[in-house]
Amino acid sequence: GIPDCIHSGELAVKKILEQKKKMPGIYGTIAELGSVSSKYALALETAAGPRLHSIVVEDDRVAASLIKFLKQQKIGLATFLPINKLQVKPLFDEIKPLLKQKGVVGHALDLVEYDKKFEKAFAYVFQNTIIVETIDTARAVGIGKVRMATVDGDLAELSGAMHGGFRKRKESFGFEEKELTKEIEKKELALEEAKQNIAKLEKTRMRQEELLVKAREQKASLEGEII
C-alpha cells in the first residue's frame, strides 16, 4: 500500500490550496504554476520529485501561519517555498559544456514555462539538473557529474545514485502540458461553436413551426370562407 505519510501530504496540500481565497500570498504548487511540453513532462516531473507539490508562497510569514494551520487541524505535512527567503545556488559552471553533448535535451529550468515572479522557486527545484534522452546518455555524460533526468523518467543523482525502471503513466497530478491544454482549448471552442449552431437551428425550427401554424390557420380560414 501507499505509506500514510504520502496520503497525509496530499491532504495537507489540498487543504492549503483551499485556503487560497481566504489568505493572500498562497500562489500554488510548483506543478500548478509550471507549464511544460508533453514530450518532457515525465522527465521534468521526475527531476522535480517531491518538490513538485511544494507550495509557493509570498513570504515566510505566510509559510509560518500555514504550518501552524496544519498543526491545529492535524492534517499532515507540507513544504513551503517562501519567495522572499529562498536561497538559490548559482548554476554549476560544469553544466554549460555538458549541454552541447549528444542526447542532452537541455537545462531543466529552460524547459519549463512559468511566471518570472516565481523564478526563484523554479530555480530552487531545477537549477542544477539537466534533461537527457536515455539512461545511456546519462552514462555517456558521466554519472555523478551533474543531476540528470531522462525523457522516460529515470534519474541519476549528483551523488551517483541511480533511480529508474518501469513505471505506469502518472497517477498523480503533474505539470500542465502545453499540447494537451491547446487540444482541450480547441475542443472547448468547437463545443461552444456547436452549442451556438444548435441554438441557431432551434430558433430556425421555432420560426418554421410558427409559420406552419399561421399557414394552417390561413388554410382553415380560407376553407371556411369557401364553404
C-alpha positions as CSV (number, residue, x, y, z in Angstrom):
1,G,0.0,0.0,0.0
2,I,0.9,3.7,-0.1
3,P,2.5,5.0,3.1
4,D,0.3,7.1,5.3
5,C,2.7,10.0,5.1
6,I,2.0,10.3,1.4
7,H,-1.7,10.4,1.9
8,S,-1.4,13.0,4.7
9,G,0.9,15.1,2.5
10,E,-1.6,15.1,-0.3
11,L,-4.4,16.0,2.1
12,A,-2.3,18.8,3.6
13,V,-1.6,20.3,0.2
14,K,-5.2,20.0,-0.8
15,K,-6.3,21.8,2.4
16,I,-3.8,24.6,2.0
17,L,-4.9,25.2,-1.6
18,E,-8.5,25.5,-0.4
19,Q,-7.2,28.5,1.7
20,K,-6.1,30.5,-1.3
21,K,-9.2,32.7,-1.4
22,K,-9.1,33.3,2.3
23,M,-5.4,34.0,2.7
24,P,-3.5,36.2,0.2
25,G,0.1,35.1,-0.5
26,I,-0.6,31.4,-1.4
27,Y,0.3,31.1,-5.1
28,G,0.0,27.3,-5.7
29,T,2.2,24.2,-6.1
30,I,5.2,24.0,-8.5
31,A,3.1,21.6,-10.6
32,E,0.2,24.2,-10.9
33,L,2.5,27.1,-11.6
34,G,4.6,25.5,-14.4
35,S,3.7,24.5,-17.9
36,V,5.8,22.0,-20.0
37,S,5.9,20.3,-23.3
38,S,4.1,16.8,-23.2
39,K,7.3,15.3,-24.6
40,Y,9.3,16.3,-21.5
41,A,6.6,16.2,-18.9
42,L,7.7,12.9,-17.3
43,A,11.4,13.9,-17.3
44,L,10.6,17.2,-15.6
45,E,8.2,15.7,-13.0
46,T,11.0,13.1,-12.2
47,A,13.5,15.9,-11.9
48,A,11.2,17.9,-9.5
49,G,10.4,14.8,-7.5
50,P,8.6,15.5,-4.2
51,R,9.3,19.3,-4.8
52,L,6.6,19.1,-7.5
53,H,4.0,19.5,-4.8
54,S,5.8,22.2,-2.7
55,I,3.6,25.2,-2.2
56,V,5.0,28.6,-3.4
57,V,4.0,31.4,-1.0
58,E,4.8,35.1,-0.8
59,D,6.9,35.1,2.3
60,D,8.0,33.3,5.5
61,R,5.1,34.9,7.4
62,V,2.6,33.2,5.2
63,A,4.5,29.9,5.4
64,A,4.7,30.0,9.2
65,S,1.0,30.7,9.5
66,L,0.1,27.8,7.2
67,I,2.4,25.4,9.2
68,K,0.5,26.5,12.3
69,F,-2.8,25.9,10.5
70,L,-1.7,22.3,9.6
71,K,-0.7,21.6,13.2
72,Q,-4.0,23.0,14.5
73,Q,-6.0,20.9,12.0
74,K,-3.8,17.8,12.4
75,I,-4.0,17.1,8.7
76,G,-0.4,16.4,7.7
77,L,2.8,18.0,6.4
78,A,3.6,20.3,3.5
79,T,6.7,22.0,2.1
80,F,6.5,25.8,1.5
81,L,8.7,27.9,-0.7
82,P,8.6,31.5,0.5
83,I,9.8,33.7,-2.4
84,N,11.4,36.2,0.0
85,K,13.7,33.7,1.7
86,L,14.6,31.1,-0.9
87,Q,18.4,30.7,-1.4
88,V,19.2,29.6,-4.9
89,K,22.6,28.1,-5.7
90,P,24.3,29.5,-8.8
91,L,24.3,27.3,-11.9
92,F,27.3,25.0,-11.9
93,D,29.9,26.1,-14.5
94,E,30.3,22.4,-15.4
95,I,26.8,22.3,-16.8
96,K,27.3,24.6,-19.8
97,P,29.7,22.3,-21.8
98,L,27.5,19.3,-21.0
99,L,24.5,20.9,-22.7
100,K,26.3,20.5,-26.0
101,Q,26.8,16.7,-25.7
102,K,24.8,14.3,-28.0
103,G,21.5,13.2,-26.4
104,V,21.3,16.1,-23.9
105,V,17.9,17.9,-24.3
106,G,18.8,20.9,-22.2
107,H,18.8,22.6,-18.8
108,A,15.6,21.5,-16.9
109,L,14.9,25.1,-15.9
110,D,14.8,26.2,-19.5
111,L,12.2,23.5,-20.4
112,V,9.5,24.9,-18.0
113,E,7.4,27.9,-18.6
114,Y,6.4,30.0,-15.5
115,D,5.7,33.5,-14.4
116,K,9.0,35.3,-13.7
117,K,7.6,36.2,-10.3
118,F,8.2,32.6,-9.3
119,E,11.7,32.3,-10.8
120,K,13.5,31.7,-7.5
121,A,11.1,28.8,-6.7
122,F,11.6,27.1,-10.0
123,A,15.4,27.7,-9.8
124,Y,15.3,26.0,-6.4
125,V,13.7,23.0,-7.9
126,F,15.6,22.7,-11.2
127,Q,18.7,24.8,-11.1
128,N,21.4,22.2,-11.5
129,T,19.5,19.4,-13.3
130,I,19.7,18.6,-17.0
131,I,17.3,16.5,-19.1
132,V,18.8,13.8,-21.3
133,E,17.3,11.3,-23.8
134,T,18.1,8.0,-22.1
135,I,20.0,6.4,-19.2
136,D,22.7,5.5,-21.7
137,T,23.0,9.2,-22.5
138,A,23.4,9.9,-18.7
139,R,26.2,7.3,-18.6
140,A,27.9,8.9,-21.6
141,V,27.7,12.4,-20.0
142,G,29.0,10.8,-16.8
143,I,27.1,9.6,-13.7
144,G,27.9,11.9,-10.8
145,K,28.9,14.9,-12.9
146,V,25.5,16.5,-12.8
147,R,22.0,15.6,-11.8
148,M,20.2,14.1,-14.8
149,A,16.6,13.1,-15.5
150,T,15.7,11.1,-18.7
151,V,12.8,11.6,-21.0
152,D,11.2,8.3,-19.8
153,G,11.6,9.1,-16.2
154,D,14.9,7.7,-14.9
155,L,17.1,9.7,-12.6
156,A,20.8,10.0,-12.0
157,E,21.7,12.0,-8.9
158,L,24.8,14.1,-8.3
159,S,25.8,11.6,-5.6
160,G,26.0,8.8,-8.2
161,A,22.7,7.2,-7.0
162,M,20.6,6.0,-10.0
163,H,16.8,5.5,-9.8
164,G,14.6,4.1,-12.6
165,G,12.8,1.2,-14.1
166,F,9.2,0.5,-15.4
167,R,6.5,2.9,-14.4
168,K,2.8,3.3,-15.2
169,R,1.7,6.6,-16.7
170,K,1.4,9.1,-13.9
171,E,-1.4,8.6,-11.4
172,S,-1.0,11.9,-9.6
173,F,-1.3,15.4,-10.9
174,G,1.7,16.7,-12.7
175,F,2.6,19.8,-14.8
176,E,0.1,21.3,-17.2
177,E,1.1,20.0,-20.6
178,K,1.0,22.7,-23.3
179,E,-0.1,20.5,-26.1
180,L,-2.9,18.9,-24.1
181,T,-4.0,22.4,-22.9
182,K,-4.2,23.6,-26.5
183,E,-6.1,20.5,-27.6
184,I,-8.6,21.0,-24.7
185,E,-9.0,24.7,-25.7
186,K,-9.7,23.6,-29.3
187,K,-12.3,21.1,-28.2
188,E,-13.9,23.6,-25.9
189,L,-14.1,26.1,-28.7
190,A,-15.6,23.5,-31.1
191,L,-18.1,22.6,-28.3
192,E,-19.1,26.3,-27.9
193,E,-19.5,26.7,-31.7
194,A,-21.7,23.5,-31.8
195,K,-23.8,24.9,-28.9
196,Q,-24.2,28.2,-30.8
197,N,-25.2,26.3,-34.0
198,I,-27.7,24.2,-32.1
199,A,-29.2,27.4,-30.6
200,K,-29.5,28.9,-34.1
201,L,-31.1,25.8,-35.5
202,E,-33.5,25.7,-32.6
203,K,-34.6,29.3,-33.3
204,T,-35.0,28.5,-37.0
205,R,-37.1,25.4,-36.1
206,M,-39.3,27.5,-33.8
207,R,-39.8,30.2,-36.6
208,Q,-40.7,27.4,-39.1
209,E,-43.2,26.0,-36.6
210,E,-44.8,29.4,-36.1
211,L,-45.1,29.9,-39.9
212,L,-46.6,26.4,-40.2
213,V,-49.2,27.2,-37.5
214,K,-50.0,30.5,-39.3
215,A,-50.3,28.7,-42.7
216,R,-52.7,26.1,-41.1
217,E,-54.8,28.9,-39.6
218,Q,-54.9,30.7,-43.0
219,K,-55.9,27.4,-44.7
220,A,-58.6,26.8,-42.2
221,S,-59.9,30.4,-42.6
222,L,-59.9,30.1,-46.5
223,E,-61.7,26.7,-46.3
224,G,-64.3,28.3,-44.0
225,E,-64.9,31.1,-46.5
226,I,-65.2,28.7,-49.4
227,I,-67.7,26.6,-47.5
